Amino acid sequence: MCKISTVHGWTSEGWRKKIDLKILKYFDRIISPSESIIKELTDSGIDKNRIILLRNSIDTDISQKNDSKIDIKKEFNLPHKSLIITYIGRLSPEKGVKYLIDSVNIIKRDIENFRVFIVGDGKEFFTLKELVKQYSLEDMIIFTGYRENVKDFLEATDILVHPSLTEGIPLSILEAMYSKVPVIATSVGGIPEIIKDCENGILIEPENKEQIAQAVLRLVKDIKLRQKIIKNAFYLVNREFNISKYCNKLGGIYKKVLVNNK
């Protein structure tokens, strides 16, 4: 019987990772979405010849469609011309959302009419809301909780910020790039494998509120840079990260393993 596993990474160096790595040594093939995770696996003693790189992808057909057509600015009673900065994802320490919140105090020195949407849920939900309250930023930072259709938010978003401390290949980044939303993201994990700084996004250091603020201001002020990033990002995702290619490659991997294990 052949055994195949897909590894999307770990949020910490805890016991779960140690158990996973011991079990993975018994698998015929291991699929990894990024080079950074492959390095983690090989550094832990797993044979590189059993690891296959298959990066995450999105359904570009579905990403183009939005049947709900909810007007987010209207739902949250925001001025039509408000600049919208959005984070989409889990609310947990490794996602670094705290640094996005910290950056708002810097951004507001130069930009008046903007709002930040934090779309998602997780164990840091109430901790982050309390931080916003301490900063008296309740009118500027909006927690939406979990939302089924993030496309509504992407259509309203001017800039997506992904401030993770550790990461594989985030689907929210791919969705934003395909939705023609410029992305600011930390240079961690697999993110630099898809985002090239100032070409199809902006890369920043993790845990750095100043760089988040600087990148936001740069995208707001530099229209040519923003347009270049949007164009290049859309082209990349459309060409390299569509689900049809992913499924064909995945099917090929399973067929090859089955043939070799007969």
C-alpha positions as semicolon CSV with decimal commas, in nm:
position;residue;x (nm);y (nm);z (nm)
1;M;0,000;0,000;0,000
2;C;0,144;0,339;-0,101
3;K;0,129;0,630;0,138
4;I;0,121;0,999;0,036
5;S;0,097;1,297;0,269
6;T;0,067;1,671;0,209
7;V;0,244;1,896;0,460
8;H;0,134;2,259;0,491
9;G;0,375;2,349;0,771
10;W;0,350;2,404;1,145
11;T;0,266;2,703;1,360
12;S;0,523;2,615;1,627
13;E;0,809;2,380;1,713
14;G;0,587;2,183;1,952
15;W;0,508;1,816;2,004
16;R;0,272;1,792;1,706
17;K;0,551;1,881;1,466
18;K;0,783;1,624;1,627
19;I;0,521;1,349;1,596
20;D;0,440;1,448;1,236
21;L;0,806;1,434;1,135
22;K;0,848;1,087;1,285
23;I;0,539;0,955;1,104
24;L;0,630;1,120;0,772
25;K;0,946;0,912;0,746
26;Y;0,723;0,613;0,667
27;F;0,547;0,776;0,370
28;D;0,635;0,700;0,008
29;R;0,589;1,060;-0,105
30;I;0,542;1,390;0,076
31;I;0,386;1,687;-0,103
32;S;0,501;2,033;0,005
33;P;0,353;2,368;-0,106
34;S;0,680;2,560;-0,069
35;E;1,059;2,533;-0,080
36;S;1,075;2,660;0,278
37;I;0,875;2,361;0,404
38;I;1,091;2,126;0,197
39;K;1,394;2,265;0,380
40;E;1,223;2,205;0,715
41;L;1,156;1,846;0,615
42;T;1,506;1,772;0,488
43;D;1,664;1,943;0,790
44;S;1,465;1,697;1,000
45;G;1,617;1,401;0,821
46;I;1,354;1,323;0,557
47;D;1,493;1,210;0,221
48;K;1,457;1,493;-0,032
49;N;1,395;1,241;-0,311
50;R;1,059;1,155;-0,150
51;I;0,944;1,518;-0,135
52;I;0,753;1,682;-0,422
53;L;0,692;2,056;-0,458
54;L;0,329;2,139;-0,544
55;R;0,236;2,497;-0,463
56;N;-0,114;2,593;-0,348
57;S;-0,352;2,718;-0,614
58;I;-0,693;2,882;-0,643
59;D;-0,994;2,825;-0,864
60;T;-0,958;3,126;-1,092
61;D;-1,304;3,070;-1,241
62;I;-1,470;3,096;-0,898
63;S;-1,242;3,384;-0,798
64;Q;-1,376;3,589;-1,089
65;K;-1,738;3,532;-0,986
66;N;-1,917;3,687;-0,691
67;D;-2,283;3,600;-0,668
68;S;-2,348;3,772;-0,333
69;K;-2,247;4,124;-0,446
70;I;-2,267;4,264;-0,092
71;D;-2,156;4,628;-0,073
72;I;-1,913;4,613;0,217
73;K;-1,875;4,989;0,251
74;K;-2,251;5,023;0,268
75;E;-2,284;4,737;0,518
76;F;-2,037;4,905;0,755
77;N;-2,159;5,258;0,681
78;L;-1,827;5,381;0,541
79;P;-1,771;5,674;0,305
80;H;-1,747;5,556;-0,055
81;K;-1,399;5,706;-0,098
82;S;-1,251;5,543;0,216
83;L;-0,919;5,368;0,165
84;I;-0,968;5,005;0,273
85;I;-0,680;4,801;0,416
86;T;-0,767;4,436;0,481
87;Y;-0,628;4,132;0,658
88;I;-0,791;3,795;0,583
89;G;-0,705;3,488;0,786
90;R;-0,687;3,317;1,122
91;L;-0,645;3,531;1,431
92;S;-0,362;3,360;1,615
93;P;-0,018;3,479;1,736
94;E;0,182;3,346;1,439
95;K;-0,030;3,553;1,199
96;G;0,117;3,880;1,332
97;V;-0,210;4,078;1,317
98;K;-0,094;4,276;1,622
99;Y;0,167;4,450;1,406
100;L;-0,093;4,558;1,153
101;I;-0,295;4,710;1,438
102;D;0,020;4,880;1,572
103;S;0,088;5,028;1,228
104;V;-0,246;5,210;1,219
105;N;-0,120;5,471;1,467
106;I;0,157;5,552;1,218
107;I;-0,058;5,544;0,903
108;K;-0,314;5,785;1,045
109;R;-0,050;6,059;1,069
110;D;-0,052;6,080;0,687
111;I;-0,390;5,941;0,581
112;E;-0,720;6,051;0,731
113;N;-0,992;5,863;0,546
114;F;-0,907;5,494;0,581
115;R;-1,038;5,185;0,758
116;V;-0,886;4,846;0,839
117;F;-1,090;4,528;0,805
118;I;-0,974;4,226;1,004
119;V;-1,159;3,937;0,845
120;G;-1,143;3,609;1,034
121;D;-1,167;3,444;1,372
122;G;-0,939;3,264;1,613
123;K;-0,806;3,248;1,965
124;E;-0,665;3,604;1,950
125;F;-0,997;3,761;1,850
126;F;-1,075;3,918;2,188
127;T;-0,709;3,996;2,269
128;L;-0,677;4,194;1,946
129;K;-1,008;4,371;2,003
130;E;-0,884;4,476;2,347
131;L;-0,564;4,609;2,192
132;V;-0,769;4,818;1,948
133;K;-0,970;4,950;2,242
134;Q;-0,650;5,045;2,429
135;Y;-0,537;5,243;2,125
136;S;-0,885;5,404;2,089
137;L;-0,900;5,284;1,729
138;E;-1,247;5,125;1,738
139;D;-1,371;5,361;1,464
140;M;-1,078;5,277;1,234
141;I;-1,035;4,900;1,278
142;I;-1,331;4,672;1,210
143;F;-1,344;4,308;1,317
144;T;-1,583;4,115;1,093
145;G;-1,544;3,769;1,244
146;Y;-1,551;3,469;1,012
147;R;-1,703;3,546;0,672
148;E;-1,794;3,281;0,417
149;N;-1,744;3,501;0,112
150;V;-1,418;3,695;0,134
151;K;-1,463;3,802;-0,228
152;D;-1,697;4,075;-0,100
153;F;-1,411;4,220;0,104
154;L;-1,154;4,184;-0,174
155;E;-1,379;4,382;-0,406
156;A;-1,387;4,665;-0,151
157;T;-1,017;4,638;-0,058
158;D;-0,745;4,874;-0,179
159;I;-0,452;4,700;-0,005
160;L;-0,419;4,354;0,152
161;V;-0,171;4,323;0,440
162;H;-0,046;3,978;0,541
163;P;0,183;4,024;0,845
164;S;0,254;3,658;0,931
165;L;0,553;3,545;1,134
166;T;0,550;3,200;0,972
167;E;0,374;3,087;0,656
168;G;0,350;2,846;0,365
169;I;0,174;2,969;0,050
170;P;-0,132;3,162;0,178
171;L;-0,446;3,130;-0,032
172;S;-0,559;3,477;0,080
173;I;-0,255;3,627;-0,092
174;L;-0,323;3,437;-0,415
175;E;-0,691;3,540;-0,403
176;A;-0,595;3,906;-0,355
177;M;-0,338;3,900;-0,635
178;Y;-0,593;3,750;-0,873
179;S;-0,854;4,001;-0,758
180;K;-0,615;4,284;-0,855
181;V;-0,556;4,393;-0,496
182;P;-0,192;4,488;-0,421
183;V;-0,037;4,282;-0,141
184;I;0,200;4,376;0,138
185;A;0,338;4,063;0,305
186;T;0,616;3,954;0,534
187;S;0,919;3,785;0,381
188;V;0,871;3,455;0,567
189;G;0,818;3,091;0,469
190;G;0,696;3,043;0,113
191;I;0,582;3,403;0,058
192;P;0,907;3,520;-0,114
193;E;0,862;3,229;-0,355
194;I;0,556;3,402;-0,503
195;I;0,604;3,771;-0,420
196;K;0,899;3,960;-0,566
197;D;0,947;4,292;-0,392
198;C;0,812;4,591;-0,586
199;E;0,738;4,365;-0,885
200;N;0,416;4,185;-0,790
201;G;0,384;4,290;-0,425
202;I;0,577;4,449;-0,141
203;L;0,781;4,241;0,101
204;I;0,848;4,356;0,457
205;E;1,022;4,218;0,763
206;P;0,808;4,037;1,023
207;E;0,716;4,211;1,350
208;N;0,771;4,553;1,193
209;K;0,488;4,805;1,224
210;E;0,698;5,082;1,068
211;Q;0,754;4,884;0,748
212;I;0,384;4,801;0,723
213;A;0,298;5,171;0,749
214;Q;0,570;5,273;0,502
215;A;0,454;5,014;0,249
216;V;0,091;5,129;0,277
217;L;0,188;5,492;0,226
218;R;0,409;5,399;-0,068
219;L;0,126;5,215;-0,245
220;V;-0,114;5,502;-0,181
221;K;0,125;5,766;-0,318
222;D;0,293;5,577;-0,603
223;I;0,020;5,502;-0,858
224;K;0,262;5,362;-1,119
225;L;0,409;5,114;-0,871
226;R;0,062;5,008;-0,762
227;Q;-0,049;4,951;-1,120
228;K;0,265;4,752;-1,202
229;I;0,219;4,530;-0,896
230;I;-0,147;4,465;-0,976
231;K;-0,072;4,373;-1,338
232;N;0,221;4,143;-1,261
233;A;0,047;3,971;-0,969
234;F;-0,266;3,894;-1,171
235;Y;-0,059;3,756;-1,458
236;L;0,146;3,532;-1,225
237;V;-0,151;3,376;-1,048
238;N;-0,345;3,328;-1,370
239;R;-0,046;3,152;-1,528
240;E;0,107;2,955;-1,241
241;F;-0,144;2,913;-0,960
242;N;-0,471;2,800;-1,117
243;I;-0,645;2,492;-0,981
244;S;-0,653;2,310;-1,318
245;K;-0,274;2,293;-1,328
246;Y;-0,268;2,190;-0,964
247;C;-0,513;1,902;-1,015
248;N;-0,326;1,776;-1,321
249;K;0,003;1,775;-1,132
250;L;-0,154;1,609;-0,826
251;G;-0,313;1,339;-1,040
252;G;0,022;1,278;-1,205
253;I;0,193;1,239;-0,868
254;Y;-0,058;0,977;-0,749
255;K;-0,039;0,783;-1,078
256;K;0,340;0,775;-1,066
257;V;0,346;0,652;-0,706
258;L;0,086;0,383;-0,779
259;V;0,280;0,258;-1,082
260;N;0,608;0,246;-0,889
261;N;0,447;0,056;-0,601
262;K;0,288;-0,223;-0,808
